[in-house]
Amino acid sequence: MLMTSAEAAKYLRKLNEELNSLQNRESLSRQFTVSAGENEEELRPEYDYAETQAAIRELEAEIRRVKHAVNRFNCSTQIPGFDMTVDQMLIYLPQLTAKKQKLAVMKDVLPRTRVTRYNSNLVEYTLVNYDLAQVSADYEAVSDELGRAQNALDLVNTTVQFEVEE
């Protein structure tokens, strides 16, 4: 079956929801409590251990099959405009995000800030030890690169199909 990464992600979400639901139903029905004198057969919830385990195994196998196909796709598919595969891009994006966050803090400080210390008559200043203009330029460049990388990955994830073996 052919699908894109975006389709695979939605399908995996659906499979995981089904698995969680099945596991929750099993948890609620595999044991039950009755009071003395109550007819336990009337109160017994429907539960078939073998059938439930088979359904869980089937869902887990399908999840593994789809995740394996996604992993193969991620390791072998190049992102246009970048010299990296999808899996490398998935590492690069958080690196860019962290760099952007650091630069955002650095670019917004004043070149010189007075430090007030209690119980001290000294006047102290904190001075930046870098070029604020360069940091601002780097912030803009990283921000642009992050947007470009996200758009390139989104395009691949929504348009390039791969085979999920049946």
FENQUI-V295757 format. One record per residue. N is the residue number from 1. RES is the residue in three letters. PHI is phi in whole degrees, -180 to 180 (* if undefined). OMEGA is omega in whole degrees, 0 to 359 (999 if undefined). NEAR is the number of other ideal C-beta (glycine too) atoms within 10 Angstrom. Layout:
{{N/RES/PHI/OMEGA/NEAR} {N/RES/PHI/OMEGA/NEAR}}
//
This chain:
{{1/MET/*/179/13} {2/LEU/-94/175/8} {3/MET/-157/175/18} {4/THR/-92/177/16} {5/SER/-62/179/22} {6/ALA/-63/178/14} {7/GLU/-66/179/17} {8/ALA/-63/179/20} {9/ALA/-63/178/14} {10/LYS/-67/179/12} {11/TYR/-65/178/17} {12/LEU/-64/177/15} {13/ARG/-61/179/10} {14/LYS/-63/180/10} {15/LEU/-63/179/17} {16/ASN/-66/176/12} {17/GLU/-65/177/10} {18/GLU/-63/179/15} {19/LEU/-63/179/17} {20/ASN/-61/179/11} {21/SER/-63/179/11} {22/LEU/-62/179/15} {23/GLN/-66/177/13} {24/ASN/-67/178/10} {25/ARG/-62/178/14} {26/GLU/-63/181/16} {27/SER/-61/181/9} {28/LEU/-79/187/11} {29/SER/-112/183/14} {30/ARG/-76/175/11} {31/GLN/-138/175/8} {32/PHE/-152/183/11} {33/THR/-116/174/7} {34/VAL/-129/176/12} {35/SER/-87/176/7} {36/ALA/-58/178/4} {37/GLY/94/177/5} {38/GLU/-81/178/10} {39/ASN/-82/185/8} {40/GLU/-67/180/10} {41/GLU/-69/177/7} {42/GLU/-71/183/7} {43/LEU/-97/184/11} {44/ARG/-65/177/11} {45/PRO/-73/177/10} {46/GLU/-68/178/7} {47/TYR/-163/176/14} {48/ASP/-124/184/11} {49/TYR/-56/185/9} {50/ALA/-63/180/7} {51/GLU/-65/180/10} {52/THR/-66/180/16} {53/GLN/-65/178/11} {54/ALA/-64/179/11} {55/ALA/-66/178/15} {56/ILE/-64/179/15} {57/ARG/-60/180/10} {58/GLU/-64/178/12} {59/LEU/-65/179/18} {60/GLU/-63/178/12} {61/ALA/-65/179/10} {62/GLU/-66/178/16} {63/ILE/-61/179/16} {64/ARG/-62/182/10} {65/ARG/-62/182/14} {66/VAL/-71/179/20} {67/LYS/-63/178/14} {68/HIS/-64/178/12} {69/ALA/-64/178/18} {70/VAL/-63/179/21} {71/ASN/-62/178/12} {72/ARG/-62/178/14} {73/PHE/-59/182/23} {74/ASN/-62/182/18} {75/CYS/-81/186/11} {76/SER/-116/184/11} {77/THR/-96/179/17} {78/GLN/-83/175/14} {79/ILE/-88/179/19} {80/PRO/-58/179/9} {81/GLY/87/179/11} {82/PHE/-133/178/17} {83/ASP/-92/181/7} {84/MET/-158/177/15} {85/THR/-87/180/17} {86/VAL/-59/182/22} {87/ASP/-65/176/15} {88/GLN/-68/178/15} {89/MET/-63/180/21} {90/LEU/-68/174/12} {91/ILE/-91/183/10} {92/TYR/-64/183/17} {93/LEU/-60/177/14} {94/PRO/-65/176/9} {95/GLN/-64/178/11} {96/LEU/-64/180/18} {97/THR/-62/179/13} {98/ALA/-64/179/11} {99/LYS/-65/179/17} {100/LYS/-62/180/17} {101/GLN/-63/179/12} {102/LYS/-63/181/14} {103/LEU/-66/178/19} {104/ALA/-61/178/13} {105/VAL/-67/183/10} {106/MET/-66/185/16} {107/LYS/-75/185/17} {108/ASP/-97/178/11} {109/VAL/-89/176/14} {110/LEU/-81/181/11} {111/PRO/-60/181/10} {112/ARG/-145/181/9} {113/THR/-129/178/12} {114/ARG/-75/179/9} {115/VAL/-103/178/10} {116/THR/-104/178/8} {117/ARG/-117/178/9} {118/TYR/-74/180/4} {119/ASN/63/179/4} {120/SER/-142/177/9} {121/ASN/-97/180/5} {122/LEU/-76/173/6} {123/VAL/-103/181/9} {124/GLU/-123/178/10} {125/TYR/-131/170/10} {126/THR/-103/182/12} {127/LEU/-115/175/9} {128/VAL/-73/182/13} {129/ASN/-116/181/5} {130/TYR/-155/181/12} {131/ASP/-85/181/10} {132/LEU/-60/180/14} {133/ALA/-65/179/9} {134/GLN/-67/179/11} {135/VAL/-64/178/19} {136/SER/-63/177/14} {137/ALA/-65/178/13} {138/ASP/-64/178/18} {139/TYR/-60/180/20} {140/GLU/-62/180/13} {141/ALA/-65/180/13} {142/VAL/-67/179/20} {143/SER/-62/178/15} {144/ASP/-64/180/10} {145/GLU/-63/179/15} {146/LEU/-62/178/17} {147/GLY/-62/179/11} {148/ARG/-64/181/13} {149/ALA/-67/179/18} {150/GLN/-63/179/14} {151/ASN/-65/179/11} {152/ALA/-64/179/17} {153/LEU/-66/178/18} {154/ASP/-59/180/12} {155/LEU/-62/179/13} {156/VAL/-64/183/22} {157/ASN/-65/183/21} {158/THR/-103/184/11} {159/THR/-124/184/10} {160/VAL/-90/181/16} {161/GLN/-97/175/13} {162/PHE/-140/183/18} {163/GLU/-89/171/11} {164/VAL/-107/183/20} {165/GLU/-62/180/9} {166/GLU/-93/999/5}}
//
